Amino acid sequence: MPRQVDHAGRRRLIAEAVCRLADERGLEGVTLRDVAARAQVSMGAVQRCFHTKEEMLVFTLEQIGERIGERVRARLVESPAQSAGTALGHAATEVSLLREEHRAEARVWLAFVAQAAVSEPLARTLTANYASLQEAFTRLITEAVEGADHAASLDPRREARTLLALADGLTAHVLIGHLTARQAHEVLDAHLAGLWERPARPPHHPNGSPGTR
């Protein structure tokens, strides 16, 4: 009988080879031939799994996004008693990829972000990933500030966008050495503390300051 091929498993194997090569050389150094050699499969096997290099890259980016998303979800459920604010901090830390064991993944992620600027399929995949994370951040911020004095003046969706952009920016700043991981954590913690401790804004009076006529 012919040997059964685990097609899904082979696609994941190839995606891991893409990640290792991208970490070493950047995406410009990823060729189908080198991916096949690194994954220890034939060129034909790679081409049967992916019709084009771009299709292979999109699948790899989806795999990275799923891996980060799984870690975020795991941090959210590992302690059901944690507050929404604590859960948000854990989630933002995962997205920032600040831990040493995620440094290679951070390099690959930013390589894909750069390539997405000139690749519409990669840009669509990244947009979907960011949208999913933004929804999770929005929900947690909404829960965390519920009942707070400044809840009415805070826009959870806008704050979620800000936090996601900050987390992504910290990834780059740590990778290039502008910030240490500790400093990046301090920036993230200070931003979150400001979010929870923000004083309520005075009501807006279109015709002047409060009490004026």
Backbone bond lengths (Angstrom), bond angles and torsions (degrees), N, CA, C in turn:
res aa  C-N    CA-C-N  psi(-1)  N-CA   C-N-CA  omega(-1)  CA-C   N-CA-C  phi
1 M - - - 1.466 - - 1.528 109.31 -
2 P 1.324 117.43 141.92 1.467 119.04 178.14 1.517 110.29 -65.77
3 R 1.334 115.94 146.02 1.459 121.36 -179.09 1.523 110.07 -69.18
4 Q 1.341 116.10 131.46 1.461 121.35 179.25 1.528 109.48 -73.97
5 V 1.309 116.46 134.86 1.458 121.49 179.64 1.523 109.42 -104.57
6 D 1.314 116.43 127.05 1.463 121.79 175.85 1.527 107.24 -80.47
7 H 1.334 115.55 91.54 1.464 120.03 -174.15 1.529 111.56 -61.77
8 A 1.338 116.97 -45.59 1.466 120.24 -178.90 1.520 110.50 -64.62
9 G 1.341 115.76 -40.78 1.458 119.19 178.67 1.520 111.87 -64.73
10 R 1.318 116.33 -37.51 1.466 119.47 179.28 1.529 110.68 -67.95
11 R 1.312 117.36 -38.74 1.473 120.16 177.26 1.534 110.35 -60.96
12 R 1.330 116.90 -41.37 1.469 120.07 178.20 1.524 110.76 -66.97
13 L 1.331 117.16 -38.18 1.456 121.33 177.81 1.527 110.70 -61.47
14 I 1.314 115.88 -43.10 1.463 120.87 178.94 1.522 110.29 -66.21
15 A 1.326 117.19 -39.67 1.470 120.70 178.78 1.525 110.62 -62.25
16 E 1.316 117.45 -38.38 1.459 120.30 177.53 1.515 110.55 -65.45
17 A 1.324 117.25 -37.29 1.461 120.55 177.07 1.527 110.34 -64.74
18 V 1.332 116.87 -39.52 1.457 120.80 176.76 1.525 110.10 -60.02
19 C 1.328 116.98 -43.92 1.462 121.24 -179.46 1.522 111.24 -62.26
20 R 1.317 117.34 -43.38 1.468 119.81 -178.87 1.526 110.42 -64.57
21 L 1.321 116.91 -42.23 1.465 120.29 179.38 1.529 111.09 -68.03
22 A 1.325 116.46 -41.02 1.468 120.07 179.68 1.519 110.69 -64.25
23 D 1.312 117.34 -35.59 1.463 121.45 178.02 1.523 110.44 -65.40
24 E 1.319 116.73 -37.33 1.461 121.35 -177.38 1.526 112.69 -81.18
25 R 1.346 117.23 -37.45 1.461 120.58 -168.59 1.529 114.97 -125.91
26 G 1.318 117.07 -8.67 1.455 119.21 -169.38 1.519 109.52 82.28
27 L 1.313 117.02 167.45 1.465 120.29 -176.35 1.524 112.76 -66.53
28 E 1.339 116.90 -26.19 1.467 118.62 178.99 1.531 111.39 -66.15
29 G 1.328 116.80 -19.05 1.452 120.14 179.04 1.513 114.04 -94.08
30 V 1.335 117.26 7.00 1.466 121.21 -179.36 1.524 109.49 -94.58
31 T 1.325 117.20 112.95 1.466 122.17 174.93 1.513 108.96 -118.06
32 L 1.322 116.45 156.55 1.461 119.93 179.34 1.520 110.66 -59.57
33 R 1.321 116.75 -38.81 1.462 120.37 -179.08 1.530 111.09 -64.12
34 D 1.343 116.19 -45.14 1.460 119.13 -179.67 1.528 111.38 -68.53
35 V 1.327 116.19 -36.52 1.473 119.28 177.48 1.523 109.97 -62.30
36 A 1.309 116.69 -44.29 1.466 120.37 178.96 1.519 110.80 -59.75
37 A 1.335 116.27 -43.78 1.461 119.53 -179.64 1.523 111.05 -65.15
38 R 1.341 116.74 -42.83 1.466 119.46 -178.61 1.525 111.78 -68.09
39 A 1.333 116.88 -35.77 1.468 120.88 178.92 1.531 112.31 -81.81
40 Q 1.327 115.43 -8.02 1.467 122.15 -179.36 1.531 111.56 60.24
41 V 1.321 113.98 45.82 1.463 120.95 173.70 1.534 107.09 -131.71
42 S 1.312 116.64 170.08 1.457 120.26 -179.54 1.526 110.66 -80.50
43 M 1.338 115.63 160.32 1.459 120.10 174.06 1.521 110.30 -58.07
44 G 1.326 116.34 -38.32 1.457 120.77 178.95 1.511 111.71 -61.18
45 A 1.342 116.56 -37.79 1.466 120.32 179.35 1.525 110.58 -64.83
46 V 1.335 116.47 -41.28 1.465 120.30 178.37 1.527 109.75 -63.25
47 Q 1.317 116.57 -43.59 1.466 120.54 -177.11 1.524 112.34 -71.13
48 R 1.321 116.97 -25.84 1.470 118.76 175.22 1.527 110.89 -74.67
49 C 1.324 116.41 -28.48 1.469 120.12 178.67 1.526 112.17 -81.84
50 F 1.351 116.07 -34.79 1.459 120.91 -176.86 1.522 108.91 -138.06
51 H 1.313 115.99 127.31 1.460 119.81 -177.59 1.526 112.12 -73.69
52 T 1.331 116.91 -29.36 1.458 120.86 -178.68 1.528 109.38 -137.69
53 K 1.326 115.36 164.18 1.466 120.14 175.71 1.525 110.00 -63.96
54 E 1.333 117.15 -39.69 1.459 120.02 -179.24 1.526 111.32 -62.51
55 E 1.316 117.10 -39.86 1.469 119.96 176.78 1.517 110.52 -61.39
56 M 1.329 116.47 -39.44 1.464 121.36 178.13 1.527 110.82 -64.45
57 L 1.329 116.70 -41.48 1.457 120.44 -179.79 1.525 111.62 -67.96
58 V 1.326 117.33 -40.32 1.462 120.62 178.16 1.527 110.15 -61.10
59 F 1.323 116.99 -45.35 1.465 120.09 179.10 1.529 110.42 -61.86
60 T 1.320 117.23 -41.39 1.461 120.41 179.65 1.519 110.87 -63.03
61 L 1.329 117.23 -43.51 1.460 120.54 178.23 1.528 110.52 -62.52
62 E 1.312 117.07 -40.14 1.473 120.30 177.09 1.517 110.72 -60.56
63 Q 1.329 116.86 -39.58 1.457 120.88 179.19 1.530 111.32 -64.97
64 I 1.328 116.65 -41.72 1.468 120.12 178.01 1.524 110.04 -63.59
65 G 1.329 116.78 -45.56 1.458 120.79 179.05 1.516 112.32 -60.35
66 E 1.328 116.48 -40.97 1.467 120.37 178.38 1.524 110.96 -64.95
67 R 1.336 116.46 -38.82 1.461 120.03 -179.32 1.525 110.51 -65.02
68 I 1.333 116.81 -44.22 1.463 120.06 178.08 1.525 109.96 -65.26
69 G 1.331 116.73 -42.83 1.459 120.90 179.19 1.519 112.38 -61.08
70 E 1.327 116.98 -38.70 1.464 121.01 178.72 1.525 110.86 -64.67
71 R 1.334 116.26 -38.88 1.467 118.90 178.97 1.527 110.65 -68.44
72 V 1.332 116.46 -38.59 1.467 119.53 176.71 1.518 110.06 -61.84
73 R 1.337 116.62 -47.43 1.474 119.79 -179.81 1.522 111.19 -62.37
74 A 1.332 117.09 -37.69 1.458 120.46 179.64 1.528 110.71 -63.81
75 R 1.346 116.52 -40.78 1.460 119.30 179.18 1.525 111.39 -66.85
76 L 1.330 117.07 -29.00 1.462 120.44 -178.59 1.516 112.45 -75.24
77 V 1.337 116.68 -27.50 1.467 119.36 -175.16 1.522 113.03 -106.30
78 E 1.335 118.12 -7.61 1.464 118.82 -174.45 1.524 112.31 -68.78
79 S 1.333 115.97 -23.96 1.455 119.92 178.03 1.523 108.44 -137.50
80 P 1.339 116.97 89.43 1.473 120.14 -176.72 1.520 113.77 -57.30
81 A 1.353 116.98 -23.43 1.460 119.98 -176.50 1.526 112.71 -84.23
82 Q 1.330 117.71 -7.81 1.461 119.64 -177.94 1.521 110.63 -66.83
83 S 1.323 115.38 150.15 1.460 119.38 179.04 1.522 109.64 -72.52
84 A 1.334 115.37 162.56 1.462 119.86 177.89 1.525 110.31 -63.18
85 G 1.349 116.74 -35.66 1.455 120.13 178.63 1.518 112.35 -64.10
86 T 1.333 116.32 -42.35 1.466 120.67 177.50 1.516 110.51 -65.14
87 A 1.320 116.33 -43.05 1.463 120.61 179.09 1.523 110.78 -61.79
88 L 1.325 117.16 -39.72 1.463 120.73 178.52 1.523 110.75 -63.27
89 G 1.326 117.08 -41.46 1.456 120.67 177.89 1.513 111.91 -60.90
90 H 1.337 116.74 -43.17 1.465 120.94 177.57 1.524 110.46 -62.77
91 A 1.323 116.27 -44.46 1.465 120.50 -178.06 1.522 110.80 -63.79
92 A 1.337 117.44 -43.90 1.464 120.89 -179.96 1.518 111.26 -64.32
93 T 1.322 117.12 -35.46 1.466 121.00 177.36 1.520 110.65 -64.43
94 E 1.329 116.79 -41.71 1.466 120.08 178.54 1.527 110.82 -63.30
95 V 1.326 116.88 -43.19 1.459 120.94 -178.99 1.523 110.84 -65.57
96 S 1.330 117.12 -33.27 1.464 120.93 -178.87 1.528 112.71 -71.24
97 L 1.323 117.67 -17.32 1.477 121.71 179.48 1.522 111.21 53.92
98 L 1.323 116.84 47.06 1.459 121.09 -174.69 1.526 113.38 -88.04
99 R 1.331 117.25 -19.20 1.461 118.18 -177.32 1.522 110.71 -72.10
100 E 1.310 115.71 148.54 1.460 121.32 -176.16 1.521 111.69 -57.52
101 E 1.333 117.30 -37.73 1.469 120.05 -178.39 1.525 112.87 -69.59
102 H 1.331 116.58 -11.56 1.467 120.42 178.67 1.533 112.44 -106.55
103 R 1.332 116.94 9.16 1.456 119.55 -175.91 1.523 112.15 -64.68
104 A 1.327 117.15 -41.36 1.468 119.54 178.17 1.527 110.35 -64.48
105 E 1.309 116.75 -40.57 1.464 120.60 178.51 1.526 110.36 -63.26
106 A 1.328 116.57 -36.39 1.464 120.56 178.34 1.522 110.42 -64.70
107 R 1.322 117.16 -41.47 1.467 119.73 178.81 1.527 110.86 -62.25
108 V 1.317 116.05 -42.18 1.460 120.08 -179.80 1.525 110.53 -67.82
109 W 1.326 117.00 -42.04 1.463 121.32 179.56 1.521 110.73 -57.93
110 L 1.333 116.98 -47.31 1.459 119.82 -178.86 1.525 112.04 -68.74
111 A 1.330 116.71 -30.03 1.467 119.22 174.73 1.525 109.98 -63.21
112 F 1.324 116.69 -39.41 1.462 120.53 178.23 1.530 111.12 -70.36
113 V 1.330 117.11 -37.78 1.465 119.87 178.08 1.529 109.74 -60.37
114 A 1.327 116.41 -44.17 1.465 119.98 179.21 1.527 111.24 -63.23
115 Q 1.322 116.81 -42.52 1.466 120.46 -179.16 1.522 111.33 -68.11
116 A 1.340 116.52 -30.57 1.469 120.44 -178.94 1.521 111.69 -64.87
117 A 1.331 117.22 -20.60 1.462 119.99 178.63 1.526 111.59 -64.80
118 V 1.337 116.71 -22.32 1.466 120.38 -179.53 1.532 111.76 -122.36
119 S 1.330 116.87 11.84 1.464 121.03 179.73 1.517 109.17 -132.31
120 E 1.322 117.18 109.64 1.469 120.67 -178.68 1.526 112.51 -62.57
121 P 1.350 120.32 -41.82 1.470 119.05 178.35 1.530 112.65 -61.02
122 L 1.337 117.25 -40.92 1.460 119.70 177.49 1.522 110.48 -67.44
123 A 1.334 116.90 -38.99 1.463 120.58 178.72 1.530 110.91 -61.65
124 R 1.331 117.35 -41.11 1.472 120.32 178.52 1.523 110.81 -63.36
125 T 1.331 116.70 -40.36 1.463 120.44 179.59 1.518 110.88 -65.30
126 L 1.327 116.48 -44.63 1.464 120.42 178.31 1.520 111.14 -62.59
127 T 1.326 116.82 -42.20 1.464 121.10 179.86 1.523 110.74 -59.31
128 A 1.324 116.20 -42.13 1.468 120.25 178.69 1.529 110.83 -64.84
129 N 1.336 116.97 -40.34 1.464 120.46 178.29 1.524 110.72 -62.92
130 Y 1.329 115.51 -47.08 1.459 119.40 -178.99 1.527 111.30 -64.85
131 A 1.318 117.19 -37.99 1.468 120.56 179.43 1.524 111.15 -61.79
132 S 1.336 116.35 -41.36 1.459 120.81 179.11 1.526 111.27 -64.15
133 L 1.339 116.23 -44.53 1.459 120.07 179.08 1.524 111.01 -66.13
134 Q 1.324 116.99 -38.96 1.453 120.12 179.20 1.517 111.76 -62.46
135 E 1.328 117.01 -38.95 1.462 120.14 178.28 1.526 110.64 -63.81
136 A 1.340 116.70 -40.88 1.464 120.10 179.21 1.531 110.43 -65.04
137 F 1.334 117.32 -42.85 1.457 121.24 178.52 1.526 110.77 -64.01
138 T 1.331 116.61 -41.41 1.470 120.92 -179.41 1.527 110.26 -61.05
139 R 1.314 115.73 -44.80 1.472 119.28 -179.38 1.527 111.28 -62.61
140 L 1.341 116.95 -43.37 1.457 120.63 -178.06 1.528 111.66 -68.34
141 I 1.326 117.30 -38.80 1.464 119.88 178.23 1.523 110.18 -65.52
142 T 1.324 116.12 -41.91 1.462 120.19 178.55 1.529 110.68 -58.50
143 E 1.332 116.12 -44.95 1.463 120.70 179.54 1.519 111.44 -67.44
144 A 1.330 116.89 -39.46 1.461 120.74 -174.11 1.527 112.60 -68.05
145 V 1.329 117.82 -34.27 1.472 119.89 -176.25 1.526 112.40 -97.84
146 E 1.317 117.03 2.71 1.461 119.93 -179.06 1.525 110.15 -58.16
147 G 1.303 116.37 125.12 1.460 121.52 -179.99 1.513 114.22 88.10
148 A 1.344 118.24 -8.80 1.465 120.34 179.24 1.520 110.47 -73.65
149 D 1.343 116.00 155.19 1.465 120.13 -177.86 1.524 112.07 -60.56
150 H 1.341 116.44 -34.24 1.460 119.08 -175.42 1.530 112.92 -96.23
151 A 1.338 117.64 10.44 1.464 120.36 -176.52 1.529 112.01 -59.24
152 A 1.328 116.24 -39.85 1.466 119.48 -176.02 1.526 112.49 -67.46
153 S 1.344 117.32 -26.77 1.463 120.33 -177.31 1.526 112.24 -94.03
154 L 1.316 117.60 1.02 1.464 121.48 -176.41 1.528 109.80 -104.57
155 D 1.302 115.83 135.35 1.466 122.25 178.15 1.529 107.66 -102.21
156 P 1.334 119.35 101.18 1.465 121.35 -175.83 1.519 113.76 -57.73
157 R 1.324 117.46 -37.32 1.465 119.17 -179.07 1.528 110.96 -67.33
158 R 1.318 116.58 -42.01 1.460 119.64 178.21 1.527 110.64 -64.87
159 E 1.326 116.52 -41.86 1.461 120.14 178.87 1.523 110.79 -65.26
160 A 1.331 116.68 -35.28 1.468 120.02 177.73 1.521 110.94 -65.11
161 R 1.341 116.46 -41.43 1.470 120.40 176.81 1.527 110.51 -61.47
162 T 1.332 115.65 -42.97 1.464 120.05 -179.90 1.518 111.15 -62.93
163 L 1.320 116.80 -45.57 1.462 121.23 -178.64 1.521 111.12 -64.67
164 L 1.330 117.00 -40.77 1.462 120.47 179.66 1.528 110.40 -64.48
165 A 1.332 116.53 -41.91 1.467 119.96 178.18 1.522 110.89 -65.37
166 L 1.323 117.20 -39.25 1.460 121.03 178.00 1.524 110.56 -63.69
167 A 1.321 116.86 -45.46 1.467 120.64 -179.58 1.522 111.04 -60.46
168 D 1.326 116.19 -42.88 1.460 120.48 179.88 1.531 110.94 -66.00
169 G 1.339 115.89 -41.07 1.455 119.88 179.19 1.518 112.50 -64.86
170 L 1.322 116.93 -37.71 1.460 120.21 179.22 1.530 110.95 -63.85
171 T 1.331 116.39 -34.51 1.466 119.71 176.36 1.522 110.22 -55.63
172 A 1.325 116.39 -48.53 1.465 121.01 -177.95 1.526 110.92 -66.69
173 H 1.324 117.85 -42.81 1.460 120.71 -176.45 1.525 111.99 -64.87
174 V 1.322 116.97 -34.64 1.468 119.87 177.07 1.525 110.38 -72.35
175 L 1.324 117.19 -41.34 1.462 120.25 -177.46 1.526 112.09 -62.79
176 I 1.330 117.51 -38.20 1.463 118.93 -177.55 1.526 112.01 -87.75
177 G 1.330 117.09 -2.04 1.452 120.41 176.14 1.507 115.84 88.23
178 H 1.331 117.74 7.35 1.464 119.84 177.64 1.519 111.46 -70.01
179 L 1.325 116.04 -34.32 1.460 122.58 176.03 1.522 109.59 -127.14
180 T 1.329 116.31 148.91 1.454 119.55 168.47 1.524 108.06 -83.21
181 A 1.326 115.96 165.07 1.463 118.96 178.19 1.524 110.43 -60.49
182 R 1.334 116.67 -37.73 1.466 120.21 178.79 1.526 110.78 -62.90
183 Q 1.333 116.66 -45.15 1.465 120.09 179.03 1.528 111.22 -62.89
184 A 1.332 116.64 -39.25 1.462 120.08 178.68 1.525 110.42 -63.71
185 H 1.331 116.56 -40.65 1.467 119.85 176.85 1.526 110.32 -61.51
186 E 1.331 116.88 -40.12 1.462 120.22 179.78 1.527 110.91 -63.61
187 V 1.336 116.81 -40.72 1.469 120.63 177.41 1.535 109.98 -61.90
188 L 1.335 115.88 -45.74 1.459 120.56 -178.54 1.523 110.91 -64.13
189 D 1.336 116.65 -44.54 1.463 120.59 -179.64 1.530 111.15 -63.73
190 A 1.347 116.13 -40.20 1.469 119.30 -179.65 1.518 110.61 -65.50
191 H 1.325 116.83 -39.39 1.468 119.61 179.02 1.526 110.50 -63.63
192 L 1.319 116.81 -44.56 1.463 120.05 -179.36 1.521 111.12 -66.12
193 A 1.327 116.89 -39.97 1.465 119.95 178.34 1.523 110.12 -61.36
194 G 1.333 116.89 -41.14 1.451 120.09 177.93 1.515 112.68 -64.21
195 L 1.320 115.40 -31.24 1.460 120.10 179.19 1.521 110.60 -67.14
196 W 1.335 116.78 -42.85 1.471 119.98 -177.29 1.524 111.68 -77.95
197 E 1.339 116.26 -31.33 1.461 119.46 -173.04 1.518 112.71 -97.76
198 R 1.318 117.45 5.95 1.460 121.14 -176.30 1.529 110.95 -59.60
199 P 1.330 117.33 128.10 1.471 118.68 179.04 1.518 110.68 -70.53
200 A 1.291 114.96 153.65 1.463 119.34 178.27 1.516 109.72 -65.96
201 R 1.327 117.11 140.63 1.451 121.27 176.83 1.529 109.30 -79.00
202 P 1.325 117.14 141.74 1.482 117.93 176.28 1.514 109.45 -66.37
203 P 1.300 118.43 151.40 1.464 120.49 179.55 1.518 110.84 -60.15
204 H 1.320 115.40 145.38 1.465 120.55 -178.14 1.518 109.89 -83.17
205 H 1.339 115.13 130.06 1.470 120.35 178.27 1.521 107.10 -117.43
206 P 1.310 118.14 106.45 1.450 121.03 -174.83 1.514 114.22 -61.05
207 N 1.347 118.34 -23.82 1.456 121.01 -175.99 1.529 113.47 -101.29
208 G 1.318 116.46 14.75 1.452 118.28 178.08 1.502 110.99 141.52
209 S 1.310 117.59 -174.94 1.454 122.50 -178.76 1.510 109.40 -75.51
210 P 1.369 116.13 161.79 1.465 118.50 179.80 1.535 111.80 -54.59
211 G 1.268 114.45 133.44 1.467 119.03 176.95 1.506 113.61 92.24
212 T 1.350 118.63 -10.27 1.459 120.29 179.36 1.500 110.55 -87.54
213 R 1.285 116.15 160.01 1.476 120.82 179.58 1.513 109.14 -129.67
